[in-house]
Amino acid sequence: MKTMILKEVVTVALIALAVTSIPLEYNKTRYVIVAQMIIQGNGVVDKDVFARAFRIAPDIPGWQELKNATLLINSRTTAFSMVKDEDGNKFAYPGPLSFAGKVNITLVQTVEVIRPPFRKVAEMPSDVEGYPANINELSKSQFWACKAQNANFTSLLSIGREIKAASTNIREYVSRSADWVYRNIKYTANTLGGVQCPGVTLSRREGACADIHALLTALLRIGGVDAYLAYAYVFIPERNITQNIDKWTYTLYAVEPHVFTMINSSGYVFPIDLTANTAPVFPDFTRGSAVNQLDNIIVMGWIKKSTPDTFLAIFAPNGASRVSYTVKIREDTQGPPSMWLVVIAILVSAALIIHKEKST
């Protein structure tokens, strides 16, 4: 009897050792992202077009890692530089590209995303740093102050000041601001289209994820929080979208664009997501954020100095008479097997060993 118990203990120990020894690559999901622009006409594809259409996914410790990126022009591999935009995001740039007739530009990149429970969970710290809010700068912004739409920026300021007065510290201001937006602004899914400025979203009391988080980010900045936006792709295999506008055809395969808020507190960054959240009960706006909990979300860039309306705009190249832009994501089935399959295989093997020992 003692021998049998000892063997079972040893078997369990071996299982634990095997599980903890699983290589790190088994804890990741690998995605291939293909961005393709087919242009007809006679002109030049300049840096602005490459900066918006051919972004390269950033490395984010604990969340994702870029493994490789290849640029093809008319199916031929082409050398390129990784150039940074004003927000620090990288994009593929081979230099100005002249075209006459038709040109096909394709960027293929492979990104590994860490699976839960090994995925980093960036929670809100107990103390969030604040700084003097630059209201004057916000009030001059065409986007943040809604100047083009003549929306009332003072209403947004009033809400921010009311929340500030009710908060004892910056952390509470962040929580109260997120809760106010969540309770007062209705989420309406809208995958394609422009971004509403915060005053318009406030007036309409509804918006898509980018609209809602732009409003939240504006409120946080009013309160002296270093907040900005993140742009991401969510992999949904059955999700296909096509939109035709004038000379443009815009298509997404297995892709759902998503925008959420990020906060920087003394170099520690954490997300707030009011529209893609796994928390069973709100408000768990940070820990439950999709980027903290899921492995089907790929961050493509940060919107810090720029504004979301310009960041998300993709320009047609000069001289283009017709443009087709497509983004497609697929899971790389040639990558490492699921970690859980490995764990199950180990457990089944161990169970068979124990059963054999008992029957003999």
GUROMAR-663001 format. One record per residue (C-alpha): residue number from 1; residue in three letters; z, y, x. Coordinates in nm, 2 decimals, decimal comma, always signed. Example, Ala and Ser with C-alpha at 12.3 -4.5 7.8 and 13.67 -1.06 7.14 Angstrom:
% GUROMAR-663001
 pos code     pz     py     px
   1  ala  +0,78  -0,45  +1,23
   2  ser  +0,71  -0,11  +1,37
//
This chain:
% GUROMAR-663001
 pos code     pz     py     px
   1  met  +0,00  +0,00  +0,00
   2  lys  +0,10  +0,24  +0,28
   3  thr  -0,23  +0,15  +0,46
   4  met  -0,43  +0,23  +0,15
   5  ile  -0,25  +0,57  +0,10
   6  leu  -0,31  +0,65  +0,47
   7  lys  -0,68  +0,58  +0,44
   8  glu  -0,70  +0,80  +0,13
   9  val  -0,53  +1,09  +0,31
  10  val  -0,76  +1,05  +0,61
  11  thr  -1,06  +1,04  +0,37
  12  val  -0,95  +1,36  +0,20
  13  ala  -0,90  +1,53  +0,54
  14  leu  -1,25  +1,43  +0,64
  15  ile  -1,39  +1,58  +0,32
  16  ala  -1,20  +1,91  +0,38
  17  leu  -1,33  +1,91  +0,74
  18  ala  -1,69  +1,84  +0,63
  19  val  -1,68  +2,11  +0,37
  20  thr  -1,54  +2,38  +0,60
  21  ser  -1,80  +2,27  +0,87
  22  ile  -2,10  +2,34  +0,64
  23  pro  -2,33  +2,57  +0,83
  24  leu  -2,34  +2,93  +0,72
  25  glu  -2,71  +2,90  +0,62
  26  tyr  -2,60  +2,67  +0,33
  27  asn  -2,41  +2,96  +0,18
  28  lys  -2,72  +3,17  +0,13
  29  thr  -3,01  +3,20  -0,11
  30  arg  -3,34  +3,29  +0,06
  31  tyr  -3,60  +3,51  -0,12
  32  val  -3,95  +3,61  -0,04
  33  ile  -4,04  +3,96  -0,16
  34  val  -4,41  +4,05  -0,18
  35  ala  -4,52  +4,42  -0,24
  36  gln  -4,89  +4,46  -0,28
  37  met  -5,10  +4,77  -0,33
  38  ile  -5,47  +4,74  -0,40
  39  ile  -5,65  +5,08  -0,38
  40  gln  -6,01  +5,17  -0,48
  41  gly  -6,17  +5,49  -0,38
  42  asn  -6,22  +5,69  -0,06
  43  gly  -5,93  +5,85  +0,11
  44  val  -5,62  +5,81  +0,32
  45  val  -5,29  +5,62  +0,27
  46  asp  -5,03  +5,85  +0,42
  47  lys  -4,66  +5,81  +0,52
  48  asp  -4,53  +5,92  +0,18
  49  val  -4,71  +5,63  +0,01
  50  phe  -4,58  +5,37  +0,26
  51  ala  -4,22  +5,52  +0,24
  52  arg  -4,20  +5,45  -0,13
  53  ala  -4,42  +5,14  -0,18
  54  phe  -4,33  +4,94  +0,12
  55  arg  -3,95  +4,97  +0,17
  56  ile  -3,78  +4,71  +0,39
  57  ala  -3,46  +4,56  +0,26
  58  pro  -3,15  +4,66  +0,47
  59  asp  -2,91  +4,44  +0,64
  60  ile  -2,57  +4,46  +0,46
  61  pro  -2,29  +4,25  +0,62
  62  gly  -2,14  +4,02  +0,36
  63  trp  -2,43  +4,07  +0,11
  64  gln  -2,77  +4,02  +0,26
  65  glu  -2,98  +3,99  +0,58
  66  leu  -3,35  +4,06  +0,65
  67  lys  -3,50  +3,77  +0,83
  68  asn  -3,86  +3,88  +0,88
  69  ala  -4,12  +4,12  +0,75
  70  thr  -4,50  +4,10  +0,78
  71  leu  -4,76  +4,37  +0,69
  72  leu  -5,11  +4,26  +0,61
  73  ile  -5,41  +4,49  +0,55
  74  asn  -5,70  +4,31  +0,39
  75  ser  -5,53  +3,98  +0,46
  76  arg  -5,50  +4,05  +0,83
  77  thr  -5,16  +4,08  +1,00
  78  thr  -5,11  +4,44  +1,12
  79  ala  -4,86  +4,59  +1,36
  80  phe  -4,63  +4,85  +1,21
  81  ser  -4,32  +5,05  +1,29
  82  met  -4,00  +5,05  +1,10
  83  val  -3,96  +5,42  +1,01
  84  lys  -3,66  +5,58  +0,83
  85  asp  -3,68  +5,81  +0,54
  86  glu  -3,43  +6,10  +0,48
  87  asp  -3,18  +5,86  +0,33
  88  gly  -3,19  +5,63  +0,63
  89  asn  -3,39  +5,36  +0,45
  90  lys  -3,65  +5,17  +0,65
  91  phe  -4,01  +5,12  +0,55
  92  ala  -4,32  +4,97  +0,71
  93  tyr  -4,56  +5,22  +0,85
  94  pro  -4,88  +5,13  +1,05
  95  gly  -4,99  +5,49  +1,07
  96  pro  -5,23  +5,68  +0,84
  97  leu  -5,47  +5,43  +0,69
  98  ser  -5,82  +5,55  +0,59
  99  phe  -6,01  +5,35  +0,33
 100  ala  -6,35  +5,35  +0,17
 101  gly  -6,42  +5,13  -0,12
 102  lys  -6,13  +4,89  -0,15
 103  val  -5,82  +4,82  +0,06
 104  asn  -5,54  +4,56  +0,01
 105  ile  -5,20  +4,64  +0,17
 106  thr  -4,93  +4,37  +0,14
 107  leu  -4,58  +4,36  +0,28
 108  val  -4,41  +4,02  +0,28
 109  gln  -4,04  +4,01  +0,37
 110  thr  -3,78  +3,73  +0,36
 111  val  -3,42  +3,82  +0,27
 112  glu  -3,12  +3,59  +0,28
 113  val  -2,85  +3,67  +0,02
 114  ile  -2,50  +3,53  +0,06
 115  arg  -2,39  +3,32  -0,23
 116  pro  -2,05  +3,34  -0,40
 117  pro  -1,77  +3,25  -0,32
 118  phe  -1,87  +3,34  +0,03
 119  arg  -2,01  +3,68  -0,07
 120  lys  -1,82  +3,99  +0,03
 121  val  -1,64  +4,16  -0,26
 122  ala  -1,60  +4,53  -0,19
 123  glu  -1,32  +4,64  -0,42
 124  met  -1,19  +4,99  -0,48
 125  pro  -0,93  +5,08  -0,22
 126  ser  -0,58  +5,19  -0,31
 127  asp  -0,66  +5,54  -0,17
 128  val  -1,01  +5,69  -0,22
 129  glu  -1,09  +5,99  +0,01
 130  gly  -1,20  +6,32  -0,15
 131  tyr  -1,37  +6,63  -0,01
 132  pro  -1,43  +6,98  -0,14
 133  ala  -1,71  +6,96  -0,40
 134  asn  -2,02  +7,16  -0,34
 135  ile  -2,08  +7,28  -0,69
 136  asn  -2,32  +7,55  -0,57
 137  glu  -2,55  +7,30  -0,41
 138  leu  -2,55  +7,08  -0,72
 139  ser  -2,62  +7,38  -0,95
 140  lys  -2,93  +7,46  -0,74
 141  ser  -3,08  +7,11  -0,76
 142  gln  -3,38  +7,06  -0,99
 143  phe  -3,26  +6,71  -1,07
 144  trp  -2,87  +6,72  -1,06
 145  ala  -2,86  +7,06  -1,26
 146  cys  -3,16  +6,96  -1,48
 147  lys  -3,33  +7,30  -1,42
 148  ala  -3,67  +7,18  -1,54
 149  gln  -3,53  +7,06  -1,87
 150  asn  -3,30  +7,36  -1,92
 151  ala  -3,01  +7,12  -1,99
 152  asn  -2,67  +7,27  -1,99
 153  phe  -2,51  +7,20  -1,65
 154  thr  -2,19  +7,38  -1,75
 155  ser  -2,12  +7,10  -2,00
 156  leu  -2,13  +6,85  -1,72
 157  leu  -1,90  +7,07  -1,51
 158  ser  -1,65  +7,10  -1,80
 159  ile  -1,63  +6,72  -1,84
 160  gly  -1,57  +6,68  -1,47
 161  arg  -1,30  +6,94  -1,47
 162  glu  -1,13  +6,79  -1,77
 163  ile  -1,12  +6,45  -1,60
 164  lys  -1,00  +6,61  -1,28
 165  ala  -0,71  +6,78  -1,46
 166  ala  -0,60  +6,45  -1,61
 167  ser  -0,62  +6,26  -1,28
 168  thr  -0,34  +6,25  -1,02
 169  asn  -0,56  +6,15  -0,73
 170  ile  -0,92  +6,08  -0,64
 171  arg  -0,90  +5,71  -0,71
 172  glu  -0,78  +5,79  -1,07
 173  tyr  -1,07  +6,04  -1,10
 174  val  -1,32  +5,77  -1,01
 175  ser  -1,17  +5,53  -1,26
 176  arg  -1,15  +5,79  -1,54
 177  ser  -1,51  +5,91  -1,47
 178  ala  -1,65  +5,56  -1,49
 179  asp  -1,45  +5,49  -1,80
 180  trp  -1,57  +5,81  -1,97
 181  val  -1,94  +5,73  -1,90
 182  tyr  -1,90  +5,37  -2,01
 183  arg  -1,74  +5,47  -2,34
 184  asn  -1,96  +5,77  -2,42
 185  ile  -2,31  +5,68  -2,30
 186  lys  -2,50  +5,40  -2,46
 187  tyr  -2,70  +5,16  -2,23
 188  thr  -3,06  +5,12  -2,33
 189  ala  -3,27  +4,89  -2,11
 190  asn  -3,58  +5,06  -1,98
 191  thr  -3,73  +4,89  -1,68
 192  leu  -4,02  +5,13  -1,62
 193  gly  -4,04  +5,50  -1,64
 194  gly  -3,88  +5,81  -1,49
 195  val  -3,51  +5,89  -1,44
 196  gln  -3,34  +6,14  -1,68
 197  cys  -3,14  +6,41  -1,51
 198  pro  -2,77  +6,40  -1,59
 199  gly  -2,77  +6,68  -1,84
 200  val  -3,04  +6,51  -2,05
 201  thr  -2,85  +6,18  -2,05
 202  leu  -2,54  +6,37  -2,15
 203  ser  -2,72  +6,54  -2,44
 204  arg  -2,89  +6,21  -2,56
 205  arg  -2,58  +6,01  -2,51
 206  glu  -2,79  +5,71  -2,39
 207  gly  -3,00  +5,60  -2,10
 208  ala  -3,11  +5,32  -1,88
 209  cys  -2,92  +5,20  -1,57
 210  ala  -3,06  +5,47  -1,34
 211  asp  -2,99  +5,74  -1,60
 212  ile  -2,63  +5,62  -1,66
 213  his  -2,55  +5,59  -1,29
 214  ala  -2,71  +5,92  -1,21
 215  leu  -2,48  +6,08  -1,46
 216  leu  -2,18  +5,90  -1,32
 217  thr  -2,28  +6,00  -0,96
 218  ala  -2,31  +6,37  -1,07
 219  leu  -1,96  +6,36  -1,22
 220  leu  -1,81  +6,20  -0,91
 221  arg  -1,97  +6,46  -0,69
 222  ile  -1,84  +6,73  -0,91
 223  gly  -1,49  +6,59  -0,85
 224  gly  -1,53  +6,58  -0,47
 225  val  -1,63  +6,21  -0,43
 226  asp  -1,89  +6,10  -0,17
 227  ala  -2,10  +5,91  -0,43
 228  tyr  -2,46  +5,81  -0,41
 229  leu  -2,70  +5,56  -0,57
 230  ala  -2,83  +5,21  -0,47
 231  tyr  -3,17  +5,08  -0,57
 232  ala  -3,20  +4,70  -0,60
 233  tyr  -3,42  +4,42  -0,73
 234  val  -3,27  +4,15  -0,96
 235  phe  -3,44  +3,82  -0,94
 236  ile  -3,51  +3,69  -1,29
 237  pro  -3,78  +3,41  -1,28
 238  glu  -3,89  +3,46  -1,64
 239  arg  -3,91  +3,84  -1,62
 240  asn  -4,27  +3,97  -1,60
 241  ile  -4,36  +4,33  -1,67
 242  thr  -4,70  +4,52  -1,66
 243  gln  -4,76  +4,89  -1,73
 244  asn  -5,09  +5,08  -1,73
 245  ile  -5,08  +5,45  -1,68
 246  asp  -5,41  +5,64  -1,62
 247  lys  -5,55  +5,50  -1,29
 248  trp  -5,23  +5,30  -1,22
 249  thr  -5,14  +4,94  -1,30
 250  tyr  -4,78  +4,86  -1,22
 251  thr  -4,67  +4,49  -1,23
 252  leu  -4,34  +4,32  -1,17
 253  tyr  -4,31  +3,94  -1,14
 254  ala  -3,96  +3,79  -1,16
 255  val  -3,82  +4,13  -1,09
 256  glu  -3,58  +4,36  -1,28
 257  pro  -3,52  +4,70  -1,10
 258  his  -3,16  +4,81  -1,10
 259  val  -2,97  +5,12  -1,00
 260  phe  -2,59  +5,15  -0,96
 261  thr  -2,34  +5,38  -0,79
 262  met  -2,19  +5,35  -0,45
 263  ile  -1,89  +5,53  -0,31
 264  asn  -1,80  +5,60  +0,05
 265  ser  -1,44  +5,65  +0,13
 266  ser  -1,38  +5,71  +0,50
 267  gly  -1,65  +5,47  +0,59
 268  tyr  -1,55  +5,20  +0,35
 269  val  -1,81  +5,16  +0,07
 270  phe  -1,78  +5,00  -0,27
 271  pro  -1,99  +4,98  -0,58
 272  ile  -1,94  +5,08  -0,94
 273  asp  -2,18  +4,92  -1,19
 274  leu  -2,15  +5,00  -1,56
 275  thr  -2,46  +4,81  -1,68
 276  ala  -2,48  +4,49  -1,47
 277  asn  -2,13  +4,36  -1,45
 278  thr  -1,97  +4,01  -1,46
 279  ala  -1,62  +4,12  -1,56
 280  pro  -1,52  +3,93  -1,88
 281  val  -1,32  +4,24  -1,99
 282  phe  -1,40  +4,60  -1,90
 283  pro  -1,31  +4,81  -1,72
 284  asp  -1,35  +4,61  -1,40
 285  phe  -1,63  +4,83  -1,28
 286  thr  -1,60  +4,76  -0,91
 287  arg  -1,50  +4,40  -0,86
 288  gly  -1,72  +4,28  -1,14
 289  ser  -2,03  +4,46  -1,01
 290  ala  -2,33  +4,24  -1,00
 291  val  -2,38  +4,32  -0,63
 292  asn  -2,03  +4,19  -0,56
 293  gln  -2,05  +3,87  -0,76
 294  leu  -2,41  +3,75  -0,78
 295  asp  -2,67  +3,62  -0,54
 296  asn  -2,98  +3,72  -0,73
 297  ile  -2,96  +4,09  -0,65
 298  ile  -3,13  +4,23  -0,34
 299  val  -3,05  +4,59  -0,24
 300  met  -3,37  +4,78  -0,14
 301  gly  -3,23  +5,12  -0,04
 302  trp  -2,98  +5,40  -0,08
 303  ile  -3,04  +5,73  -0,26
 304  lys  -2,82  +5,98  -0,08
 305  lys  -2,99  +6,30  +0,02
 306  ser  -3,29  +6,25  -0,20
 307  thr  -3,28  +6,25  -0,58
 308  pro  -3,36  +5,94  -0,79
 309  asp  -3,66  +6,09  -0,96
 310  thr  -3,84  +6,15  -0,63
 311  phe  -3,70  +5,83  -0,46
 312  leu  -3,84  +5,60  -0,74
 313  ala  -4,18  +5,78  -0,77
 314  ile  -4,47  +5,60  -0,60
 315  phe  -4,76  +5,83  -0,51
 316  ala  -5,12  +5,74  -0,54
 317  pro  -5,30  +5,78  -0,21
 318  asn  -5,53  +6,08  -0,17
 319  gly  -5,88  +5,99  -0,29
 320  ala  -5,78  +5,68  -0,49
 321  ser  -5,97  +5,63  -0,81
 322  arg  -5,78  +5,31  -0,91
 323  val  -5,44  +5,17  -0,79
 324  ser  -5,27  +4,84  -0,86
 325  tyr  -4,92  +4,80  -0,74
 326  thr  -4,73  +4,47  -0,77
 327  val  -4,39  +4,34  -0,67
 328  lys  -4,32  +3,97  -0,68
 329  ile  -4,01  +3,78  -0,58
 330  arg  -3,97  +3,40  -0,54
 331  glu  -3,69  +3,19  -0,42
 332  asp  -3,78  +3,02  -0,10
 333  thr  -3,74  +2,65  -0,18
 334  gln  -3,82  +2,56  +0,18
 335  gly  -3,49  +2,72  +0,29
 336  pro  -3,16  +2,53  +0,33
 337  pro  -3,04  +2,32  +0,04
 338  ser  -2,77  +2,45  -0,19
 339  met  -2,43  +2,43  -0,04
 340  trp  -2,29  +2,27  -0,36
 341  leu  -2,54  +1,98  -0,33
 342  val  -2,40  +1,91  +0,02
 343  val  -2,04  +1,93  -0,11
 344  ile  -2,12  +1,69  -0,40
 345  ala  -2,29  +1,45  -0,17
 346  ile  -1,98  +1,45  +0,05
 347  leu  -1,74  +1,40  -0,24
 348  val  -1,95  +1,11  -0,39
 349  ser  -1,96  +0,94  -0,05
 350  ala  -1,58  +0,98  -0,02
 351  ala  -1,52  +0,84  -0,37
 352  leu  -1,73  +0,54  -0,29
 353  ile  -1,53  +0,48  +0,03
 354  ile  -1,20  +0,51  -0,15
 355  his  -1,32  +0,27  -0,43
 356  lys  -1,43  +0,02  -0,18
 357  glu  -1,10  +0,03  +0,00
 358  lys  -0,91  -0,02  -0,33
 359  ser  -1,12  -0,32  -0,44
 360  thr  -1,07  -0,50  -0,11
//
